[in-house]
Amino acid sequence: MIQHTGEAIVLRSWPFHEADLLVSLFTREQGRVKGVARHAMRSRRRFGGALEPMTYVRAHYVEKPKQELMRLDSFEILSSPLTGAIDYYRTAGLQLVAEVIEEALPEQAAEDAVFRLALAVLEEIRVGSVALPVTYFCLWMIRLMGWMPELGHCSLCGLDLRGGTVFYSPTSDGVTCADDRRNGAVGLSAGAVDDARRIFRGTVKELATESWPRVGELRRFAVAMLERHLERRLVCARAL
């Protein structure tokens, strides 16, 4: 058996057997793992509120040879979304972050850049706004996963698109000019393209202090890119 202690983010949990919970964790050292919290539904002594989705914890767990599921021993809360105001919009934003991590990352593959991104975004959602941090997270995820299209030129004719509207499709790679846009393509304004470039140059804490009138347009683009490469709909994106 291998004992592990390290930082983790609780993604979600499900009832498992009688009083146990199956928990999906995003750990800094091992990436995404699943484990069993024994008797967690019956006793709150070892876990308390630490099993709430998107809680940042120090996790103590055991990895057993030839077993996929970890044995979760105890969690210490480092930061919890429950310490701030919780409303429908904030909950939907937190759930979208969890869903993207769950769907985009393979199990047991460490992704320190994604872990640091998630922590920064979760902290901003907890203490501040929701729209910009969630959009920031989605845009950075498509960049970190290598799914961000090049926005400066038409992928079909090579036309320079800087300073103009680009068109993207949920079924095709790249962006195009108006003449080459595909069926069902959606426009991304020049202002939104400039906003995306600014997001890739700044921190979420700094940027969240500003007004972002095109944040919805940017989030729709980022979600469309995620869904294209994940090959599934993001349920929580519809809640936003």
BELMOWO-V796512 format. One record per backbone hydrogen bond with DSSP energy under -1.0 kcal/mol. CO is the residue of the C=O (numbers start at 1). NH is the residue of the N-H. If there is no record, write none. Layout:
co=CO nh=NH
co=CO nh=NH
//
This chain:
co=2 nh=63
co=4 nh=61
co=6 nh=59
co=7 nh=28
co=8 nh=57
co=9 nh=26
co=10 nh=54
co=12 nh=24
co=14 nh=22
co=16 nh=20
co=19 nh=41
co=20 nh=16
co=21 nh=37
co=22 nh=14
co=23 nh=35
co=24 nh=11
co=24 nh=12
co=25 nh=33
co=26 nh=9
co=27 nh=31
co=31 nh=27
co=32 nh=108
co=33 nh=25
co=34 nh=70
co=35 nh=23
co=36 nh=72
co=37 nh=21
co=37 nh=40
co=39 nh=42
co=39 nh=43
co=44 nh=48
co=46 nh=75
co=47 nh=50
co=49 nh=52
co=52 nh=55
co=55 nh=10
co=56 nh=78
co=56 nh=79
co=57 nh=8
co=58 nh=76
co=59 nh=6
co=60 nh=73
co=60 nh=74
co=61 nh=4
co=62 nh=71
co=63 nh=2
co=64 nh=67
co=70 nh=36
co=71 nh=62
co=74 nh=60
co=76 nh=58
co=79 nh=56
co=80 nh=83
co=81 nh=84
co=87 nh=91
co=88 nh=92
co=89 nh=93
co=90 nh=94
co=91 nh=95
co=92 nh=96
co=93 nh=97
co=94 nh=98
co=95 nh=99
co=96 nh=100
co=97 nh=101
co=98 nh=102
co=99 nh=103
co=100 nh=104
co=101 nh=105
co=111 nh=115
co=112 nh=116
co=113 nh=117
co=114 nh=118
co=115 nh=119
co=116 nh=120
co=117 nh=121
co=118 nh=122
co=119 nh=123
co=120 nh=124
co=121 nh=125
co=122 nh=126
co=123 nh=127
co=124 nh=128
co=130 nh=134
co=131 nh=135
co=132 nh=136
co=133 nh=137
co=134 nh=138
co=135 nh=139
co=136 nh=140
co=137 nh=141
co=138 nh=142
co=139 nh=143
co=140 nh=144
co=141 nh=145
co=142 nh=147
co=142 nh=148
co=143 nh=146
co=152 nh=161
co=154 nh=158
co=159 nh=154
co=161 nh=164
co=166 nh=188
co=167 nh=176
co=168 nh=186
co=175 nh=155
co=176 nh=167
co=182 nh=185
co=186 nh=168
co=188 nh=166
co=189 nh=193
co=190 nh=194
co=191 nh=195
co=192 nh=196
co=193 nh=197
co=194 nh=198
co=195 nh=199
co=196 nh=200
co=198 nh=201
co=203 nh=207
co=204 nh=208
co=206 nh=209
co=207 nh=210
co=212 nh=215
co=214 nh=218
co=215 nh=219
co=216 nh=220
co=217 nh=221
co=218 nh=222
co=219 nh=223
co=220 nh=224
co=221 nh=225
co=222 nh=226
co=223 nh=227
co=224 nh=228
co=225 nh=229
co=226 nh=230
co=227 nh=231
co=227 nh=232
//
